[in-house]
């Protein structure tokens, strides 16, 4: 059979391409044909229309909204999160084959497309899929939120690293530097530091509006972008710029804007008005409604809630900070780049804009905990090679670089093959690293970078020690669990072998 697939994840880096490779390999193993479109951070190379038309079924392995999904209309479709395709590509392929046998006849989309091209009056049918139609509100909500996060991350990386560079060049007093539009000396290092800081701060200023805008976009497509972005901006201004509704307000604004636009789209309007609905009526009405609700109804209480949470975090000390580090570590390692991991990461990034000591310690703990899983697995493959396959040993070599770069997804190939022993080990190591980082009081102003931003870390030597200890704990744990499992298997097999021989 012939299949086409689309893979995408919130960051568009690791999961996207690992899922594509897994699906392609599964098709090779089963003697089928598979063409995959990766909608990653570097953009995508769309599948040719003739390839889609010739396909028997479609597979979506995506944690964010698939772009231009109408191209696949009429094809039997199997849909899941991107992580499932990495560990269960063969099962998804079998589900796609079953969908071919019970779903829309192959070629329906091609026929509809051909009719449209020849002037036919019919429009292509909507994508047919039991999975998509049966998805609950929780699954849809998760996908909407992950779409917003995926568009925010480039702003986080650019803005955070520029801010960190500004601090590295000019010290903490760079925050008090005058605007570079008023005072800039080409030969002054302090001026260049102020420039880096102010550009980064400008990029950070877009975080909440972009988050809200693309949550709304995921819900109701392009007409929802304007009310979403405007609502997100209002969340940064109410009840006041010094105590804004922040990320909580951005989430509320995005969901609100998407919901309002979805309702407006259901209106039955005259044909003469339909043409201006997406560009005039929907943006006008939805922006007015969202703006009113964010300014008057939702903004002030959300701002108060944000202030309470900020004060609580700033009040953490001693054992409480260590417990927070443990929790963040467990979240970072549990799904290695999935929604829970991204929740912890988004929590840390949201605090960077406040610049408090506790928020900087949280960011450091999150990065330490995210680096530990790949590093620990890489160390385990070196210390006890015989417990790992040749492929896993090769993955271990790449995991050194991925872990050092703060790409937690480098541990996924190991977890996919042996989740019951690997995932608990990763969580234990990351919890250790997160707790030690908080206990040592290490701080981090950059939201990413791994070992490459160590010069920007407070207490860098203790921070590296926390990562090293977490790495060792991960390696020791996974080696112990795998060795115990192997011994139990040998003990079970030996009596059975003896009985068979007798």
Protein Blocks (a to p, Z undefined) as FASTA:
>chain_A
ZZddddddfkopmmmmmmmmmmmmmmmmnopacddddddfnopadddfklmmmpmbdcdd
dfbdcehklmmgoiacddddfklmmmmmmmmmmmmmmmmmmmccehklmmmmmmmmnopa
bdcdddddfklmmpcfklmmmmmmmmmmmmmmmmmmmmmmmmmmmmmmnojmlmmpccfk
loccfklmklmmmmmmmmmmmmmmmmmmmmmmmmmmmmnojmlmmmmmmmmmmmmmpfbf
klcgkjmlmmmmmmmmmmmmmmmmmpccdfklmmmmmmmmmmmmmmmmmmmmmmmmmmmm
mmmmmmmmmmmmmmgghjlmmmmmmmmmmmmmmnnopamlmmmmmmmmmmmmnopaklmm
mmmmmmmmmmmmmmmmmmmmmmmmmlpcfklmmmmmmmmmmmmnopaklmmmmmmmmmml
mmmmmmmmmmmmmmmmmmnopacfbfbhijmlmmmpghkllmmmmmmmmmmmmmmmmmmm
mmmmmmmmmmmmmmmmmmmmZZ
